[in-house]
Amino acid sequence: MNRYEEGLRLIEESCGNGKDNVIALATIAADPNVDGNPQPYVREVDAFYEDGVFYITTWGKSNKMIQIAKNKEVGFVVCKEGVSGSGLGENLGWVLDPRNAELRVKLRKAFSNWYDHANNEQDENCVILAIRMTRGTIFRDEGSVRYNLDLVNKKEIE
């Protein structure tokens, strides 16, 4: 197993297996600051991880979805897991869309403690946000072990 594969294995061990992960998700605000520069915006969200993608149930008209519609580039940190990176956000649409049926079952299971309380599935603005990782960094042992992954080109990078 090469270091890229080891890094992916560590992400899976930390974030996968149906776990409800809390991630800090960073987007770029839809409006620039007073100097005309882009503004970062960050919030914590619950995310389900599978095969290089974090999935989040959210309201389709939320600030994060408006921001991602304008700029799909995002950053994230998985809280307390030593995993961070960047990716591309994609609105997969309504949770009850038949195309989302299999994923919805996984999300409901991972988020079972709060899913029904926080989501109104009858509202077509109850959507699934996919964060497709493009880069990932994994830290272990207070940073003495580090993996930098390029998930687009499937290799470890310096």
GROMACS elastic network, one bead per residue, 0.5 to 0.9 nm:
[ bonds ]
;  ai    aj funct       b0    kb
    1     4     6  0.81406   500
    1     5     6  0.59448   500
    1     6     6  0.64748   500
    2     5     6  0.53641   500
    2     6     6  0.61983   500
    2     7     6  0.87202   500
    2   156     6  0.88884   500
    3     7     6  0.60245   500
    3     8     6  0.85807   500
    3   147     6  0.72883   500
    3   149     6  0.88592   500
    3   155     6  0.82654   500
    3   156     6  0.65908   500
    4     7     6  0.51399   500
    4     8     6  0.63671   500
    4     9     6  0.86767   500
    4   147     6  0.75409   500
    4   148     6  0.80453   500
    4   149     6  0.62739   500
    4   150     6  0.83717   500
    4   151     6  0.88400   500
    4   154     6  0.71697   500
    4   155     6  0.54356   500
    4   157     6  0.87024   500
    5     8     6  0.50948   500
    5     9     6  0.61475   500
    5    10     6  0.86719   500
    5   154     6  0.88268   500
    5   155     6  0.84204   500
    5   156     6  0.87459   500
    6     9     6  0.50059   500
    6    10     6  0.62582   500
    6    11     6  0.87598   500
    6   147     6  0.84438   500
    7    10     6  0.50827   500
    7    11     6  0.63325   500
    7    12     6  0.86758   500
    7   136     6  0.86112   500
    7   137     6  0.82187   500
    7   138     6  0.67833   500
    7   146     6  0.86643   500
    7   147     6  0.58735   500
    7   148     6  0.78581   500
    7   149     6  0.71745   500
    7   156     6  0.83797   500
    8    11     6  0.50900   500
    8    12     6  0.62039   500
    8    13     6  0.86000   500
    8    51     6  0.87553   500
    8    52     6  0.81346   500
    8   136     6  0.89441   500
    8   149     6  0.82349   500
    9    12     6  0.50661   500
    9    13     6  0.61071   500
    9    14     6  0.85838   500
   10    14     6  0.60380   500
   10    15     6  0.83833   500
   10    83     6  0.89278   500
   10   138     6  0.75888   500
   11    14     6  0.51316   500
   11    15     6  0.57520   500
   11    16     6  0.72037   500
   11    49     6  0.89825   500
   11    52     6  0.85187   500
   11    81     6  0.87442   500
   11    83     6  0.69643   500
   11   136     6  0.88130   500
   11   138     6  0.73557   500
   12    15     6  0.53078   500
   12    17     6  0.72723   500
   12    49     6  0.78248   500
   12    50     6  0.75873   500
   12    51     6  0.78327   500
   12    52     6  0.85666   500
   13    16     6  0.58533   500
   13    17     6  0.74577   500
   14    17     6  0.86915   500
   14    19     6  0.86940   500
   14    81     6  0.62123   500
   14    82     6  0.84815   500
   14    83     6  0.81169   500
   15    18     6  0.80395   500
   15    19     6  0.62179   500
   15    20     6  0.79628   500
   15    21     6  0.64472   500
   15    48     6  0.76979   500
   15    49     6  0.58940   500
   15    50     6  0.82026   500
   15    78     6  0.79994   500
   15    81     6  0.77702   500
   15    83     6  0.86617   500
   16    19     6  0.57393   500
   16    20     6  0.86558   500
   16    21     6  0.87015   500
   16    48     6  0.73860   500
   16    49     6  0.52430   500
   16    50     6  0.60133   500
   16    51     6  0.83976   500
   17    48     6  0.89358   500
   17    49     6  0.79201   500
   17    50     6  0.79426   500
   18    48     6  0.65683   500
   18    49     6  0.72336   500
   18    50     6  0.81289   500
   18   106     6  0.72144   500
   18   107     6  0.82221   500
   18   109     6  0.75754   500
   18   110     6  0.53624   500
   19    47     6  0.82802   500
   19    48     6  0.62599   500
   19    49     6  0.73924   500
   19   110     6  0.58013   500
   19   111     6  0.83747   500
   20    46     6  0.61936   500
   20    47     6  0.58713   500
   20    48     6  0.55556   500
   20    49     6  0.81711   500
   20   107     6  0.87565   500
   20   110     6  0.54077   500
   20   111     6  0.61174   500
   21    45     6  0.81509   500
   21    46     6  0.54491   500
   21    47     6  0.50283   500
   21    48     6  0.61972   500
   21    49     6  0.77079   500
   21    54     6  0.89905   500
   21    78     6  0.67988   500
   21    79     6  0.75513   500
   22    44     6  0.64423   500
   22    45     6  0.56377   500
   22    47     6  0.61486   500
   22    48     6  0.89175   500
   22    77     6  0.86362   500
   22    78     6  0.61260   500
   22    79     6  0.57514   500
   22    80     6  0.87084   500
   23    43     6  0.81471   500
   23    44     6  0.54477   500
   23    45     6  0.54960   500
   23    46     6  0.62589   500
   23    47     6  0.66977   500
   23    76     6  0.63585   500
   23    77     6  0.54305   500
   23    79     6  0.54381   500
   23    84     6  0.89694   500
   24    42     6  0.63564   500
   24    43     6  0.54153   500
   24    45     6  0.64402   500
   24    46     6  0.88864   500
   24    75     6  0.81631   500
   24    76     6  0.53465   500
   24    77     6  0.51944   500
   24    78     6  0.65035   500
   24    79     6  0.69059   500
   25    41     6  0.82030   500
   25    42     6  0.54034   500
   25    43     6  0.54723   500
   25    44     6  0.60604   500
   25    45     6  0.68777   500
   25    64     6  0.87563   500
   25    74     6  0.70051   500
   25    75     6  0.59264   500
   25    77     6  0.68973   500
   25    78     6  0.87719   500
   26    40     6  0.65796   500
   26    41     6  0.54368   500
   26    43     6  0.66705   500
   26    44     6  0.88683   500
   26    64     6  0.85413   500
   26    73     6  0.88889   500
   26    74     6  0.55303   500
   26    76     6  0.59116   500
   26    77     6  0.87380   500
   26    86     6  0.89918   500
   27    39     6  0.84626   500
   27    40     6  0.58077   500
   27    41     6  0.52766   500
   27    42     6  0.63525   500
   27    43     6  0.88558   500
   27    64     6  0.67343   500
   27    67     6  0.65231   500
   27    68     6  0.68250   500
   27    71     6  0.78738   500
   27    72     6  0.80606   500
   27    73     6  0.69696   500
   27    75     6  0.67188   500
   27    76     6  0.89625   500
   28    31     6  0.84695   500
   28    32     6  0.87866   500
   28    38     6  0.63725   500
   28    39     6  0.55686   500
   28    41     6  0.58146   500
   28    42     6  0.86220   500
   28    64     6  0.86166   500
   28    67     6  0.61997   500
   28    68     6  0.77188   500
   28    70     6  0.86527   500
   28    71     6  0.69437   500
   28    72     6  0.88379   500
   28    73     6  0.79446   500
   28    74     6  0.75825   500
   29    32     6  0.68432   500
   29    33     6  0.87825   500
   29    38     6  0.67204   500
   29    39     6  0.52974   500
   29    40     6  0.59346   500
   29    41     6  0.59847   500
   29    63     6  0.80855   500
   29    64     6  0.82350   500
   29    66     6  0.86479   500
   29    67     6  0.56715   500
   29    68     6  0.87942   500
   29    70     6  0.88889   500
   29    71     6  0.88124   500
   30    38     6  0.81627   500
   30    39     6  0.81935   500
   30    63     6  0.83646   500
   30    66     6  0.71507   500
   30    67     6  0.51606   500
   30    68     6  0.85600   500
   30    70     6  0.67538   500
   30    71     6  0.82058   500
   31    36     6  0.84416   500
   31    37     6  0.87691   500
   31    38     6  0.72578   500
   31    39     6  0.75579   500
   31    67     6  0.89146   500
   32    35     6  0.74409   500
   32    37     6  0.50725   500
   32    39     6  0.58925   500
   33    36     6  0.52034   500
   33    37     6  0.54097   500
   33    38     6  0.63208   500
   33    39     6  0.60471   500
   34    37     6  0.74412   500
   35    38     6  0.89429   500
   41    64     6  0.84373   500
   42    64     6  0.88064   500
   42    75     6  0.87893   500
   42    76     6  0.86859   500
   43    64     6  0.87070   500
   44    79     6  0.88628   500
   45    56     6  0.72984   500
   45    57     6  0.89114   500
   45    58     6  0.88802   500
   46    55     6  0.84465   500
   46    56     6  0.63151   500
   46    57     6  0.80576   500
   46   111     6  0.80318   500
   47    54     6  0.56617   500
   47    55     6  0.52842   500
   47    57     6  0.79059   500
   47   107     6  0.85778   500
   47   110     6  0.87129   500
   47   111     6  0.86166   500
   48    53     6  0.81861   500
   48    54     6  0.54201   500
   48    55     6  0.50374   500
   48    56     6  0.66000   500
   48   106     6  0.81879   500
   48   107     6  0.66266   500
   48   110     6  0.67261   500
   48   111     6  0.82186   500
   49    52     6  0.70731   500
   49    53     6  0.56648   500
   49    55     6  0.62928   500
   50    53     6  0.54399   500
   50    54     6  0.65656   500
   50    55     6  0.80780   500
   51    54     6  0.84967   500
   52   131     6  0.84522   500
   52   132     6  0.62009   500
   52   133     6  0.55780   500
   52   134     6  0.83819   500
   52   151     6  0.77682   500
   53    87     6  0.87188   500
   53   130     6  0.63824   500
   53   131     6  0.54210   500
   53   133     6  0.58765   500
   54   129     6  0.81306   500
   54   130     6  0.57510   500
   54   132     6  0.66213   500
   54   133     6  0.77935   500
   55   103     6  0.87538   500
   55   107     6  0.78123   500
   55   128     6  0.65703   500
   55   129     6  0.56472   500
   55   131     6  0.63508   500
   55   132     6  0.87339   500
   56   107     6  0.80466   500
   56   127     6  0.82755   500
   56   128     6  0.55823   500
   56   129     6  0.50244   500
   56   130     6  0.65055   500
   56   131     6  0.81565   500
   57    95     6  0.78350   500
   57   107     6  0.78624   500
   57   115     6  0.87361   500
   57   119     6  0.76981   500
   57   126     6  0.69567   500
   57   127     6  0.57145   500
   57   129     6  0.61912   500
   57   130     6  0.89626   500
   58    61     6  0.86532   500
   58    62     6  0.74973   500
   58    65     6  0.83373   500
   58   118     6  0.88863   500
   58   119     6  0.76145   500
   58   125     6  0.80868   500
   58   126     6  0.58659   500
   58   127     6  0.55411   500
   58   128     6  0.62822   500
   58   129     6  0.69539   500
   59    62     6  0.54375   500
   59    65     6  0.77623   500
   59   119     6  0.82015   500
   59   123     6  0.89666   500
   59   124     6  0.89450   500
   59   125     6  0.54527   500
   59   127     6  0.60086   500
   59   128     6  0.84543   500
   60    63     6  0.87256   500
   60    64     6  0.86457   500
   60    65     6  0.58963   500
   60    66     6  0.79168   500
   60    91     6  0.80178   500
   60    93     6  0.80639   500
   60    94     6  0.83921   500
   60   124     6  0.81812   500
   60   126     6  0.60318   500
   60   127     6  0.56803   500
   60   128     6  0.83113   500
   60   129     6  0.86962   500
   61    64     6  0.81720   500
   61    65     6  0.61770   500
   61    66     6  0.64318   500
   61   125     6  0.68458   500
   61   126     6  0.89961   500
   62    65     6  0.53441   500
   62    66     6  0.63276   500
   62    67     6  0.86113   500
   63    66     6  0.50757   500
   63    67     6  0.59793   500
   63    68     6  0.84727   500
   64    67     6  0.50441   500
   64    68     6  0.59993   500
   64    69     6  0.84959   500
   65    68     6  0.50481   500
   65    69     6  0.60455   500
   65    70     6  0.87177   500
   65    89     6  0.86573   500
   65    90     6  0.88021   500
   65    91     6  0.75648   500
   65   129     6  0.80410   500
   66    69     6  0.51877   500
   66    70     6  0.66510   500
   66    71     6  0.88345   500
   67    70     6  0.52778   500
   67    71     6  0.61080   500
   67    72     6  0.76471   500
   68    73     6  0.71028   500
   68    74     6  0.77294   500
   68    88     6  0.84882   500
   68    89     6  0.61469   500
   68    90     6  0.75335   500
   68    91     6  0.84809   500
   69    72     6  0.62002   500
   69    89     6  0.83250   500
   69    90     6  0.80746   500
   69    91     6  0.82015   500
   71    74     6  0.81102   500
   71    88     6  0.87930   500
   71    89     6  0.84494   500
   72    87     6  0.80686   500
   72    88     6  0.51668   500
   72    90     6  0.69959   500
   73    86     6  0.72687   500
   73    87     6  0.59546   500
   73    89     6  0.64635   500
   74    85     6  0.86248   500
   74    86     6  0.55816   500
   74    87     6  0.54018   500
   74    88     6  0.59599   500
   74    89     6  0.65849   500
   74   131     6  0.78527   500
   75    84     6  0.77030   500
   75    85     6  0.57703   500
   75    87     6  0.63251   500
   75    88     6  0.86177   500
   76    83     6  0.84896   500
   76    84     6  0.55333   500
   76    85     6  0.55355   500
   76    86     6  0.60626   500
   76    87     6  0.80732   500
   77    80     6  0.86281   500
   77    81     6  0.83466   500
   77    82     6  0.78053   500
   77    83     6  0.59566   500
   77    85     6  0.65998   500
   77    86     6  0.88141   500
   78    81     6  0.56857   500
   78    82     6  0.68467   500
   78    83     6  0.53954   500
   78    84     6  0.60280   500
   78    85     6  0.89710   500
   79    82     6  0.74166   500
   79    83     6  0.78532   500
   79    84     6  0.88014   500
   80    83     6  0.81790   500
   81    84     6  0.86416   500
   81   138     6  0.84507   500
   81   139     6  0.83466   500
   81   140     6  0.89065   500
   82   137     6  0.79196   500
   82   138     6  0.55511   500
   82   140     6  0.65861   500
   82   142     6  0.89170   500
   82   143     6  0.86876   500
   83   136     6  0.70062   500
   83   137     6  0.57332   500
   83   139     6  0.65441   500
   84   135     6  0.83703   500
   84   136     6  0.56761   500
   84   137     6  0.52746   500
   84   138     6  0.66550   500
   84   139     6  0.87035   500
   85   133     6  0.71410   500
   85   134     6  0.75966   500
   85   135     6  0.52222   500
   85   137     6  0.57722   500
   85   138     6  0.86700   500
   85   149     6  0.88506   500
   86   131     6  0.85868   500
   86   132     6  0.83718   500
   86   133     6  0.59012   500
   86   134     6  0.58298   500
   86   135     6  0.52688   500
   86   136     6  0.65955   500
   87   131     6  0.58774   500
   87   132     6  0.51699   500
   87   135     6  0.65699   500
   87   136     6  0.86247   500
   88   130     6  0.79397   500
   88   131     6  0.54806   500
   88   132     6  0.51952   500
   88   133     6  0.65889   500
   88   134     6  0.70984   500
   89   129     6  0.67187   500
   89   130     6  0.56407   500
   89   132     6  0.64426   500
   89   133     6  0.88921   500
   90    93     6  0.89103   500
   90   128     6  0.84668   500
   90   129     6  0.57342   500
   90   130     6  0.51395   500
   90   131     6  0.65021   500
   90   132     6  0.78467   500
   91    94     6  0.87356   500
   91   127     6  0.70586   500
   91   128     6  0.61213   500
   91   130     6  0.64021   500
   92    95     6  0.81507   500
   92    99     6  0.88110   500
   92   100     6  0.76954   500
   92   127     6  0.67828   500
   92   128     6  0.53246   500
   92   129     6  0.59330   500
   92   130     6  0.67385   500
   93    96     6  0.84950   500
   93    97     6  0.70375   500
   93   100     6  0.80464   500
   93   124     6  0.80782   500
   93   125     6  0.79005   500
   93   126     6  0.78962   500
   93   128     6  0.58833   500
   93   129     6  0.77845   500
   94    97     6  0.53399   500
   94   100     6  0.77477   500
   94   121     6  0.79445   500
   94   123     6  0.81402   500
   94   124     6  0.53104   500
   94   125     6  0.62889   500
   94   126     6  0.56093   500
   94   128     6  0.66046   500
   95    98     6  0.82713   500
   95    99     6  0.87642   500
   95   100     6  0.59891   500
   95   101     6  0.74921   500
   95   103     6  0.86058   500
   95   104     6  0.62837   500
   95   121     6  0.65457   500
   95   122     6  0.89379   500
   95   124     6  0.77307   500
   95   125     6  0.86208   500
   95   126     6  0.61379   500
   95   127     6  0.51213   500
   95   128     6  0.60054   500
   96    99     6  0.81752   500
   96   100     6  0.65590   500
   96   101     6  0.66860   500
   96   104     6  0.76731   500
   96   121     6  0.67714   500
   96   122     6  0.78956   500
   96   124     6  0.79570   500
   96   126     6  0.85511   500
   96   127     6  0.84706   500
   97   100     6  0.54480   500
   97   101     6  0.68219   500
   97   124     6  0.89227   500
   98   101     6  0.51518   500
   98   102     6  0.84728   500
   99   102     6  0.77328   500
   99   103     6  0.85082   500
  100   103     6  0.53367   500
  100   104     6  0.57897   500
  100   105     6  0.86921   500
  100   128     6  0.82945   500
  101   104     6  0.51256   500
  101   105     6  0.65033   500
  102   105     6  0.54215   500
  102   106     6  0.67864   500
  102   107     6  0.89704   500
  103   106     6  0.51586   500
  103   107     6  0.62174   500
  103   108     6  0.86495   500
  104   107     6  0.50003   500
  104   108     6  0.60255   500
  104   109     6  0.85064   500
  104   128     6  0.84616   500
  105   108     6  0.52275   500
  105   109     6  0.62586   500
  105   110     6  0.87073   500
  106   109     6  0.51686   500
  106   110     6  0.61348   500
  106   111     6  0.85070   500
  107   110     6  0.51056   500
  107   111     6  0.58959   500
  107   112     6  0.79585   500
  107   115     6  0.82705   500
  108   111     6  0.52367   500
  108   112     6  0.53646   500
  108   113     6  0.89294   500
  108   114     6  0.89148   500
  108   115     6  0.61573   500
  108   116     6  0.82608   500
  109   113     6  0.85829   500
  109   115     6  0.85707   500
  110   113     6  0.82247   500
  110   115     6  0.86940   500
  111   114     6  0.58964   500
  111   115     6  0.52444   500
  111   116     6  0.88117   500
  112   115     6  0.53696   500
  112   116     6  0.76417   500
  113   116     6  0.82430   500
  113   117     6  0.85900   500
  114   117     6  0.53389   500
  114   118     6  0.61627   500
  114   119     6  0.85069   500
  115   118     6  0.54046   500
  115   119     6  0.59036   500
  115   120     6  0.89990   500
  116   119     6  0.54032   500
  116   120     6  0.71081   500
  116   121     6  0.83468   500
  117   120     6  0.79614   500
  119   122     6  0.88303   500
  119   123     6  0.87068   500
  119   126     6  0.66632   500
  120   123     6  0.56997   500
  120   124     6  0.86591   500
  120   125     6  0.86557   500
  120   126     6  0.63572   500
  121   124     6  0.70434   500
  121   125     6  0.82508   500
  121   126     6  0.56929   500
  121   127     6  0.83793   500
  122   125     6  0.85491   500
  122   126     6  0.76217   500
  123   126     6  0.56085   500
  123   127     6  0.89005   500
  124   127     6  0.71545   500
  133   136     6  0.69137   500
  133   150     6  0.87670   500
  133   151     6  0.65640   500
  133   152     6  0.81603   500
  134   149     6  0.82541   500
  134   150     6  0.61334   500
  134   152     6  0.54815   500
  134   153     6  0.87534   500
  135   148     6  0.74259   500
  135   149     6  0.54860   500
  135   151     6  0.55262   500
  135   152     6  0.75521   500
  136   147     6  0.78928   500
  136   148     6  0.59071   500
  136   149     6  0.50008   500
  136   150     6  0.67482   500
  136   151     6  0.73332   500
  137   146     6  0.70089   500
  137   147     6  0.55132   500
  137   149     6  0.61853   500
  138   143     6  0.86126   500
  138   145     6  0.81102   500
  138   146     6  0.55755   500
  138   147     6  0.50996   500
  138   148     6  0.67260   500
  138   149     6  0.83597   500
  139   142     6  0.69616   500
  139   143     6  0.50405   500
  139   144     6  0.74987   500
  139   145     6  0.58635   500
  139   147     6  0.67502   500
  140   143     6  0.53425   500
  140   144     6  0.65067   500
  140   145     6  0.50389   500
  140   146     6  0.63661   500
  140   147     6  0.88669   500
  141   144     6  0.54618   500
  141   145     6  0.60765   500
  141   146     6  0.87788   500
  142   145     6  0.76657   500
  143   146     6  0.60455   500
  147   156     6  0.70476   500
  147   157     6  0.81045   500
  147   158     6  0.86468   500
  148   155     6  0.86447   500
  148   156     6  0.55793   500
  148   157     6  0.54207   500
  148   158     6  0.65578   500
  149   152     6  0.89024   500
  149   153     6  0.89310   500
  149   154     6  0.73555   500
  149   155     6  0.59948   500
  149   157     6  0.57993   500
  149   158     6  0.86684   500
  150   153     6  0.57153   500
  150   154     6  0.56042   500
  150   155     6  0.53746   500
  150   156     6  0.59254   500
  150   157     6  0.63715   500
  151   155     6  0.67498   500
  151   156     6  0.84426   500
  152   155     6  0.81478   500
  153   156     6  0.88589   500
